[in-house]
Amino acid sequence: MAGVPGIGDYLISRLVEMGVGHVFGVPGDYVLGFFEKLTHSPLKVINTNDEQGAGFAADAYARVKGLGVVCVTYGVGGFKIVNTTAQAYAEKSPVLVISGAPGIQERHLHTMLHHKVSTYDDQIRIFERVTVSSACLSDPARAFSEIDRVLSAIVTSKRPGYLELPRDMVGVVPPAAGLHIPAVTSVPPVDPGMAREALAESIALINRAARPVILAGVEVSRYDLAENVMALASRANIPVASTILGKSAIDERHPLFMGIYAGAVGDGAVRDYVESSDCLLLIGVFPTDLDLGAYTAHLETRKIIAISSEKTTIGYHAYEGTGFAILEGLAVAGLTRHDAGGIPHAEKHEPLDCLALNSDPVTARRVFRIINAFIDESMILVADVGDALFGCTEVEVMGPNRFISPAYYASLGFAVPAGIGIKAAFPALRPLIIIGDGSFQMTGMEVSTAVRYRMDPIIVVLNNHGYGTERPMLDGPFNDVATWNYAKIPEVIGTGRGFVVRTEKEFGRALAKAKEYDGPSILEVMLEPHDISVELQRLTANLGKGVK
């Protein structure tokens, strides 16, 4: 039919309409036809070295842009991103997985096509467990509506979805009966009656409270709720803390922002203020073990109003189907203005001049204090798992959504490919990547992808010769990693700058030189094997109790 797009072209047009500008992936023969269409579309394809790198890049892109896309081939490609998709699901990152697949006709002719495991639907069945919605586009009459159904589910739930595109369906034009397309929706349904009751009870509790506190979680970022949260905080003069997973969901420079709350892992003054509150508003918080300091948090259920994308829970009862309508109501409600008293703030570090540091050996604690002095508004902080994450909790970032890390699912190897996704989404921002040596060995060579696409990450590798998070819990040779000369990697990939850092002075000067350079830099910071941040010491002391 004239003017009607094929299935592949329709999918591309929908992605463009939804604001997607990039697709991350690795090609393979089952998806080559679709890759060719992508190449001739408004979408820019970023080919990574490995599928896992593409998955992490798409995840990071989704966290800052609202929708990310990863495209891979069947079997050997798809199964390699089950892990990255699982992380996106766990942490509510809206990623669309597009996988090529054997054609429908050839499946009938051949029982054993390459990359097949057992049956042709093995892959989609596995992805059904780590996505909110999935579809195989094998029926032209339903393909357009299936695409929109999956996309609607992704943007509404902020969780990943999966589309399997058989290679003989890419150019197929659906019959007329398949062209009635429902609109893509991004707003979850709300029960108005439940919402009114929950709002009224919440207002009454907040107004009666002597010292309410807001704890902002990851959904504040995912659902773009920072403005509503701070409108509520400012209207009622309520101080705000955030969880680790929710770090930078709120602008950390706001005078009502106290710092990170993470039970015994976080700042003591912030912990005391939060736990002594008589009305604690948890907004978009995931009560994970890491966010609650390995369950060292002491939050009384009877004092909590928990508002999430699915429901509002007040004390021991819940209002289902209210979503964030409650927050919108609270932001404009007639609330009592509270006297917050002396609002504590997480420890502020003394100003540092990165070019005037001494020649003392650099330590994990000082690494993060120096980074805190170095980071500016042109940068976004990307932390991998371990001390890269927990040490960064004391770094004040320069604006909302300027910190990205997998602080719940915690998959090693996220940060370097994540920096690629973020740079693609916001070319004006420079990724400052903090990563351990063990994590870097998993995906760090994606720095060559950054070179290919003219990106300029500053990568700080914390070289403590192994898995520093695990050593305090249970040490052994299994926590060691191979010795790499990380600062020499720019020589391998043909460009970039590398620095070996042993002292504070060397670190400060290396950061300054990396900032001036317009390409990627790798700073290899040499640390002792058991040198970890205070925050990680506190966390592993509790996590270690469950190891043996």
C-alpha positions as CSV (number, residue, x, y, z in Angstrom):
1,M,0.0,0.0,0.0
2,A,1.4,3.4,-1.0
3,G,2.5,5.5,1.9
4,V,2.3,2.8,4.5
5,P,5.6,1.9,6.2
6,G,6.9,-1.5,6.7
7,I,7.3,-2.9,10.2
8,G,10.9,-1.9,10.6
9,D,10.2,1.7,9.3
10,Y,7.2,2.0,11.6
11,L,9.2,1.0,14.6
12,I,11.9,3.6,13.8
13,S,9.4,6.3,13.2
14,R,7.8,5.7,16.6
15,L,11.2,5.9,18.3
16,V,12.0,9.2,16.6
17,E,8.5,10.5,17.7
18,M,9.3,9.6,21.3
19,G,12.5,11.6,21.4
20,V,15.1,8.8,20.8
21,G,18.2,9.9,19.0
22,H,20.5,7.0,19.3
23,V,20.5,3.2,19.2
24,F,23.3,1.2,20.8
25,G,24.1,-2.3,19.6
26,V,26.2,-4.9,17.9
27,P,25.0,-6.2,14.5
28,G,24.5,-9.9,13.4
29,D,23.0,-11.6,10.4
30,Y,19.5,-11.9,11.9
31,V,19.3,-8.1,12.4
32,L,21.4,-6.7,9.5
33,G,18.4,-5.7,7.5
34,F,17.1,-3.6,10.4
35,F,20.5,-2.1,11.0
36,E,20.6,-1.0,7.4
37,K,17.3,0.8,7.9
38,L,18.6,2.4,11.1
39,T,21.6,3.7,9.1
40,H,19.3,5.5,6.7
41,S,17.1,6.9,9.5
42,P,17.3,10.0,11.8
43,L,18.6,7.6,14.5
44,K,22.3,7.4,15.1
45,V,23.7,3.9,15.6
46,I,26.5,3.5,18.2
47,N,28.3,0.2,17.7
48,T,29.9,-1.0,20.9
49,N,32.6,-3.6,21.3
50,D,30.3,-6.0,23.0
51,E,26.6,-6.4,23.6
52,Q,26.8,-5.9,27.3
53,G,28.4,-2.5,26.7
54,A,25.5,-1.7,24.4
55,G,23.0,-2.7,27.1
56,F,24.7,-0.6,29.8
57,A,24.9,2.4,27.4
58,A,21.2,2.2,26.6
59,D,20.4,1.9,30.3
60,A,22.3,5.1,31.1
61,Y,20.8,6.9,28.1
62,A,17.3,5.9,29.3
63,R,18.0,7.2,32.8
64,V,18.8,10.7,31.6
65,K,16.8,10.9,28.4
66,G,13.6,8.9,29.2
67,L,13.9,6.0,26.7
68,G,16.9,4.1,25.6
69,V,17.2,1.5,22.8
70,V,19.6,-1.5,22.4
71,C,19.6,-3.6,19.2
72,V,21.3,-7.0,18.9
73,T,21.1,-10.2,17.0
74,Y,19.3,-13.4,18.1
75,G,20.7,-15.8,20.7
76,V,24.4,-14.9,21.0
77,G,23.5,-11.2,21.1
78,G,20.2,-11.4,23.0
79,F,21.3,-13.6,25.8
80,K,24.4,-11.4,26.5
81,I,22.1,-8.5,27.5
82,V,19.8,-10.4,29.8
83,N,21.9,-9.1,32.7
84,T,21.8,-5.4,31.6
85,T,18.1,-5.7,31.0
86,A,17.6,-7.3,34.4
87,Q,19.4,-4.3,35.9
88,A,17.2,-1.9,34.0
89,Y,14.1,-3.7,35.2
90,A,15.3,-3.7,38.9
91,E,16.1,0.0,38.8
92,K,13.3,1.2,36.7
93,S,15.1,2.3,33.6
94,P,13.0,2.4,30.4
95,V,15.0,0.5,27.8
96,L,13.6,-1.1,24.6
97,V,15.4,-4.2,23.6
98,I,15.2,-5.0,19.9
99,S,16.4,-8.4,18.8
100,G,16.6,-9.7,15.3
101,A,15.5,-13.3,14.9
102,P,15.3,-16.1,12.3
103,G,12.7,-15.5,9.7
104,I,9.3,-17.1,10.1
105,Q,9.5,-19.0,6.8
106,E,13.0,-20.3,7.4
107,R,12.0,-21.6,10.8
108,H,9.5,-23.9,9.1
109,L,12.1,-25.2,6.7
110,H,15.0,-25.7,9.1
111,T,14.9,-27.0,12.7
112,M,18.5,-26.1,13.6
113,L,19.4,-22.6,12.4
114,H,22.6,-21.1,14.0
115,H,22.3,-19.3,17.4
116,K,19.2,-21.3,18.3
117,V,19.3,-23.0,21.8
118,S,16.3,-25.4,22.0
119,T,13.2,-23.8,20.6
120,Y,12.8,-20.6,18.6
121,D,10.9,-18.9,21.4
122,D,13.5,-19.6,24.1
123,Q,14.8,-16.0,24.0
124,I,11.5,-14.2,24.2
125,R,10.4,-16.4,27.0
126,I,13.5,-15.6,29.0
127,F,13.1,-11.8,28.3
128,E,9.5,-12.0,29.5
129,R,11.0,-12.5,33.1
130,V,13.0,-9.3,33.0
131,T,10.8,-6.9,31.0
132,V,7.4,-5.4,31.6
133,S,6.1,-6.2,28.1
134,S,7.3,-8.2,25.1
135,A,6.2,-9.2,21.6
136,C,7.4,-11.2,18.6
137,L,6.5,-9.2,15.5
138,S,5.6,-12.3,13.5
139,D,2.1,-11.3,12.5
140,P,2.0,-8.3,10.2
141,A,-1.7,-7.6,11.0
142,R,-0.8,-7.0,14.7
143,A,2.8,-5.7,14.4
144,F,2.0,-2.0,14.6
145,S,-0.3,-2.4,17.6
146,E,2.2,-4.7,19.3
147,I,5.0,-2.1,18.9
148,D,2.8,0.6,20.5
149,R,1.6,-1.7,23.3
150,V,5.2,-2.5,24.3
151,L,6.3,1.1,24.0
152,S,3.4,2.3,26.2
153,A,4.2,-0.2,28.8
154,I,7.9,0.9,28.9
155,V,7.2,4.6,29.3
156,T,4.4,4.1,31.7
157,S,6.2,1.7,34.1
158,K,9.8,3.0,33.4
159,R,10.9,-0.6,32.9
160,P,12.4,-2.3,29.9
161,G,10.4,-4.0,27.1
162,Y,11.4,-6.5,24.4
163,L,10.6,-6.7,20.7
164,E,11.7,-9.6,18.6
165,L,11.9,-8.8,14.9
166,P,12.2,-11.8,12.5
167,R,14.4,-10.8,9.6
168,D,11.8,-11.6,7.0
169,M,9.3,-9.2,8.7
170,V,11.5,-6.0,8.6
171,G,10.2,-4.7,5.3
172,V,6.7,-6.3,5.4
173,V,3.8,-3.8,5.1
174,P,0.8,-4.8,7.2
175,P,-2.7,-5.2,5.6
176,A,-5.2,-2.4,6.1
177,A,-6.7,-4.2,9.1
178,G,-3.5,-3.7,11.0
179,L,-3.2,0.0,10.6
180,H,-5.5,1.2,13.4
181,I,-3.0,2.2,16.0
182,P,-3.8,3.3,19.6
183,A,-1.9,6.3,21.0
184,V,1.2,5.6,23.1
185,T,0.4,6.6,26.7
186,S,2.9,7.4,29.4
187,V,0.6,8.1,32.3
188,P,-0.4,5.2,34.6
189,P,-4.1,5.1,35.5
190,V,-5.2,6.6,38.9
191,D,-8.2,5.8,41.1
192,P,-9.6,9.3,41.9
193,G,-11.4,8.3,45.0
194,M,-8.4,6.6,46.5
195,A,-6.2,9.5,45.6
196,R,-8.5,12.0,47.4
197,E,-8.6,10.0,50.6
198,A,-4.9,9.4,50.6
199,L,-4.2,13.1,50.0
200,A,-6.5,14.2,52.8
201,E,-4.9,11.8,55.3
202,S,-1.4,12.9,54.2
203,I,-2.2,16.6,54.6
204,A,-3.5,16.0,58.1
205,L,-0.5,14.0,59.2
206,I,2.0,16.5,57.8
207,N,0.2,19.5,59.4
208,R,0.2,17.7,62.8
209,A,3.9,16.8,62.6
210,A,6.5,18.7,64.5
211,R,9.4,17.8,62.3
212,P,8.5,16.2,59.0
213,V,11.2,15.0,56.6
214,I,11.2,14.1,52.9
215,L,13.3,11.2,51.7
216,A,13.6,11.2,47.9
217,G,14.2,8.0,46.0
218,V,14.9,6.9,42.5
219,E,11.4,7.3,41.2
220,V,11.7,11.1,41.7
221,S,14.3,11.0,38.9
222,R,12.5,8.4,36.7
223,Y,9.2,10.3,36.7
224,D,10.7,13.8,36.6
225,L,9.2,14.8,40.0
226,A,11.9,17.0,41.4
227,E,9.9,20.2,40.8
228,N,6.9,18.8,42.7
229,V,9.0,17.5,45.5
230,M,10.8,20.8,46.1
231,A,7.5,22.7,45.7
232,L,6.2,20.6,48.6
233,A,9.4,21.0,50.6
234,S,9.6,24.8,50.1
235,R,5.9,25.4,50.8
236,A,6.0,23.6,54.1
237,N,9.7,24.2,54.9
238,I,10.5,20.5,55.1
239,P,14.1,19.3,54.8
240,V,15.0,16.7,52.2
241,A,17.4,13.8,52.1
242,S,17.9,11.3,49.3
243,T,18.7,7.6,49.1
244,I,21.8,6.3,47.4
245,L,19.9,5.1,44.4
246,G,18.1,8.4,44.4
247,K,21.2,10.5,44.7
248,S,20.9,13.8,42.6
249,A,17.2,13.3,42.0
250,I,17.1,16.5,44.0
251,D,19.5,19.4,43.4
252,E,22.1,18.8,46.2
253,R,22.9,22.5,46.3
254,H,19.3,23.4,47.6
255,P,19.4,24.8,51.1
256,L,16.7,22.3,52.3
257,F,18.8,19.4,51.1
258,M,20.6,17.6,53.9
259,G,22.5,14.8,52.2
260,I,22.3,11.1,51.6
261,Y,20.4,8.9,54.1
262,A,21.7,5.3,54.2
263,G,21.2,4.1,57.7
264,A,24.5,3.6,59.5
265,V,26.4,3.8,56.2
266,G,25.7,7.5,55.7
267,D,26.4,10.8,57.6
268,G,25.5,10.5,61.3
269,A,23.8,13.9,61.6
270,V,21.6,13.2,58.6
271,R,20.7,9.8,60.0
272,D,19.8,11.2,63.4
273,Y,17.6,13.9,61.9
274,V,15.8,11.5,59.6
275,E,15.2,8.8,62.1
276,S,13.9,11.2,64.7
277,S,11.3,12.6,62.4
278,D,7.6,12.2,63.5
279,C,6.4,12.2,59.9
280,L,8.6,10.8,57.2
281,L,7.6,11.2,53.5
282,L,9.2,8.5,51.4
283,I,8.7,9.6,47.8
284,G,9.7,7.1,45.1
285,V,11.9,5.2,47.5
286,F,12.9,1.6,46.9
287,P,13.6,0.0,50.4
288,T,16.6,-2.0,49.2
289,D,19.4,-3.3,51.5
290,L,21.9,-0.9,50.0
291,D,19.6,2.2,50.3
292,L,18.9,1.2,53.9
293,G,22.6,0.7,54.8
294,A,22.4,-3.1,54.9
295,Y,19.3,-2.7,57.0
296,T,20.9,-0.5,59.6
297,A,18.1,2.0,59.0
298,H,15.6,2.6,61.8
299,L,12.4,4.0,60.3
300,E,9.2,3.4,62.2
301,T,6.4,2.3,59.9
302,R,3.7,4.1,61.8
303,K,5.4,7.4,61.0
304,I,5.8,6.9,57.3
305,I,3.9,8.1,54.3
306,A,5.3,6.2,51.3
307,I,4.3,7.5,47.9
308,S,5.3,5.5,44.9
309,S,4.2,5.1,41.2
310,E,1.9,2.3,42.3
311,K,0.3,3.2,45.6
312,T,0.4,5.4,48.7
313,T,1.1,3.6,52.0
314,I,0.3,5.5,55.2
315,G,1.4,3.6,58.3
316,Y,0.1,0.1,58.0
317,H,-2.6,0.7,55.3
318,A,-2.3,1.3,51.6
319,Y,-4.2,3.3,49.0
320,E,-3.8,1.3,45.8
321,G,-3.8,2.9,42.3
322,T,-3.0,6.4,43.5
323,G,0.3,6.9,41.7
324,F,2.0,10.2,42.1
325,A,-1.3,12.1,42.0
326,I,-0.8,12.5,45.8
327,L,2.5,14.3,45.3
328,E,0.9,16.7,42.8
329,G,-1.8,17.5,45.3
330,L,0.7,18.0,48.2
331,A,2.7,20.4,46.1
332,V,-0.2,22.9,46.0
333,A,-2.0,22.0,49.2
334,G,-2.5,24.3,52.2
335,L,0.2,22.9,54.4
336,T,1.5,24.3,57.7
337,R,4.9,25.9,57.4
338,H,7.1,24.1,59.8
339,D,10.0,25.3,61.9
340,A,12.7,22.8,60.8
341,G,15.1,24.0,63.4
342,G,18.8,23.5,62.7
343,I,18.8,21.5,59.5
344,P,21.9,19.3,59.5
345,H,23.9,19.0,56.3
346,A,26.2,16.2,55.4
347,E,29.8,17.0,56.2
348,K,31.1,19.8,54.0
349,H,34.8,19.3,53.0
350,E,37.3,22.1,53.2
351,P,37.9,23.8,49.8
352,L,40.8,22.3,47.9
353,D,43.0,23.6,45.2
354,C,43.7,20.6,43.0
355,L,47.0,22.2,41.8
356,A,48.2,22.9,45.3
357,L,48.0,19.4,46.9
358,N,50.8,17.8,48.8
359,S,52.9,14.8,47.9
360,D,51.3,12.4,50.5
361,P,50.3,9.0,49.1
362,V,46.7,9.2,47.9
363,T,44.1,7.3,49.8
364,A,40.6,6.2,49.0
365,R,39.1,8.8,51.3
366,R,41.2,11.6,49.8
367,V,40.3,10.5,46.3
368,F,36.7,11.4,46.8
369,R,37.5,14.7,48.5
370,I,39.7,15.7,45.6
371,I,37.0,14.7,43.1
372,N,34.5,16.8,45.2
373,A,36.7,19.8,44.7
374,F,37.3,19.1,41.0
375,I,33.8,18.4,39.6
376,D,32.0,21.3,38.0
377,E,28.8,22.1,36.2
378,S,30.1,20.8,32.9
379,M,30.4,17.2,34.2
380,I,28.1,14.3,35.1
381,L,29.4,11.8,37.7
382,V,29.1,8.2,36.7
383,A,30.0,5.6,39.4
384,D,30.5,1.9,39.1
385,V,29.8,-0.5,41.9
386,G,31.8,-0.8,45.1
387,D,33.9,2.1,46.5
388,A,33.3,4.0,43.3
389,L,29.7,4.2,44.4
390,F,29.9,4.5,48.1
391,G,32.8,6.9,48.1
392,C,30.9,9.1,45.6
393,T,28.0,9.5,48.1
394,E,30.0,12.3,49.7
395,V,30.7,14.1,46.4
396,E,28.3,17.0,45.8
397,V,27.2,17.0,42.2
398,M,26.4,20.2,40.3
399,G,22.7,19.8,39.6
400,P,19.8,17.4,39.4
401,N,20.3,14.1,37.7
402,R,24.0,14.6,37.6
403,F,24.9,11.3,39.2
404,I,24.3,7.9,37.6
405,S,25.1,4.5,39.2
406,P,23.5,1.0,39.5
407,A,23.0,1.4,43.3
408,Y,20.6,-1.6,43.7
409,Y,21.2,-4.3,41.2
410,A,24.9,-3.4,41.3
411,S,26.3,-5.0,38.2
412,L,30.0,-4.5,37.8
413,G,31.2,-3.0,34.6
414,F,28.4,-0.4,34.2
415,A,30.3,2.9,34.3
416,V,32.4,3.1,31.1
417,P,29.7,2.1,28.7
418,A,27.2,4.2,30.7
419,G,29.4,7.2,30.1
420,I,29.0,6.6,26.3
421,G,25.2,6.5,26.7
422,I,25.2,9.7,28.7
423,K,27.5,11.6,26.3
424,A,25.3,10.5,23.4
425,A,22.2,11.9,25.2
426,F,23.8,15.1,26.3
427,P,26.9,16.0,24.2
428,A,27.6,19.2,26.3
429,L,28.1,17.2,29.5
430,R,31.4,15.5,30.2
431,P,31.3,12.1,31.9
432,L,33.5,11.8,35.0
433,I,33.7,8.1,35.5
434,I,34.8,6.4,38.7
435,I,35.4,2.7,38.4
436,G,37.4,-0.1,40.2
437,D,40.0,-2.1,38.5
438,G,37.9,-5.3,38.6
439,S,35.0,-3.6,37.0
440,F,37.1,-1.9,34.3
441,Q,38.5,-5.3,33.2
442,M,34.9,-6.3,32.4
443,T,33.8,-3.5,30.1
444,G,36.5,-0.8,30.3
445,M,37.7,-1.4,26.7
446,E,34.5,0.3,25.6
447,V,36.7,3.4,25.9
448,S,37.6,2.6,22.3
449,T,34.0,3.1,21.4
450,A,34.2,6.5,23.0
451,V,37.2,7.3,20.8
452,R,35.4,6.1,17.7
453,Y,32.5,8.5,18.4
454,R,34.7,11.4,19.5
455,M,33.7,11.3,23.1
456,D,35.8,12.7,26.0
457,P,35.3,10.8,29.2
458,I,37.6,11.3,32.2
459,I,38.0,7.8,33.7
460,V,39.4,7.4,37.2
461,V,40.4,3.7,37.8
462,L,40.7,2.9,41.5
463,N,43.5,0.3,41.3
464,N,43.4,-1.6,44.5
465,H,44.4,-4.9,42.8
466,G,41.1,-6.7,43.2
467,Y,37.6,-6.6,44.5
468,G,37.8,-4.1,47.3
469,T,34.2,-4.6,48.4
470,E,34.5,-8.3,48.9
471,R,37.9,-8.3,50.8
472,P,36.5,-7.0,54.1
473,M,33.6,-9.5,54.0
474,L,35.7,-12.6,53.2
475,D,39.2,-12.3,51.6
476,G,41.1,-14.8,49.6
477,P,43.0,-15.1,46.2
478,F,39.6,-15.2,44.5
479,N,39.4,-11.4,45.1
480,D,42.5,-10.7,43.2
481,V,42.5,-9.6,39.5
482,A,45.1,-9.6,36.8
483,T,47.6,-6.8,36.7
484,W,46.9,-4.3,33.9
485,N,48.7,-1.1,33.0
486,Y,45.5,1.0,32.8
487,A,47.4,4.2,32.0
488,K,48.9,2.6,28.9
489,I,45.5,1.8,27.4
490,P,45.5,5.0,25.3
491,E,48.6,3.7,23.6
492,V,46.7,0.5,22.7
493,I,43.7,2.3,21.2
494,G,45.8,4.9,19.5
495,T,44.7,8.1,21.2
496,G,43.9,9.6,24.6
497,R,46.0,10.4,27.7
498,G,47.0,8.1,30.5
499,F,48.3,9.0,34.0
500,V,49.6,6.9,36.8
501,V,48.7,8.5,40.2
502,R,50.4,7.7,43.5
503,T,50.2,11.0,45.4
504,E,47.6,13.7,46.0
505,K,49.7,16.1,44.0
506,E,49.8,13.8,41.0
507,F,46.1,13.2,41.2
508,G,45.2,16.9,41.3
509,R,47.5,17.7,38.3
510,A,46.3,14.7,36.3
511,L,42.7,15.8,36.8
512,A,43.6,19.3,35.6
513,K,45.4,18.0,32.5
514,A,42.5,15.7,31.7
515,K,40.1,18.5,31.9
516,E,42.1,20.6,29.4
517,Y,42.3,17.6,27.0
518,D,39.5,17.2,24.5
519,G,39.6,13.4,24.3
520,P,39.4,10.5,26.7
521,S,41.8,10.3,29.7
522,I,42.5,7.4,32.0
523,L,43.8,8.1,35.5
524,E,45.1,5.0,37.2
525,V,45.0,5.7,41.0
526,M,47.2,3.3,42.9
527,L,45.7,2.3,46.2
528,E,46.5,-0.3,48.8
529,P,44.4,-3.5,48.6
530,H,42.5,-2.8,51.8
531,D,42.2,0.9,51.5
532,I,38.5,1.7,51.2
533,S,36.2,4.6,52.0
534,V,34.6,4.9,55.5
535,E,31.2,4.5,53.9
536,L,32.2,1.1,52.3
537,Q,33.8,0.0,55.6
538,R,30.4,0.6,57.4
539,L,28.5,-1.2,54.7
540,T,30.7,-4.3,54.4
541,A,30.8,-4.7,58.2
542,N,27.1,-5.4,58.0
543,L,26.9,-7.2,54.7
544,G,29.8,-9.5,55.8
545,K,27.6,-10.9,58.6
546,G,25.6,-12.8,56.1
547,V,28.5,-14.2,54.1
548,K,29.6,-17.2,56.2
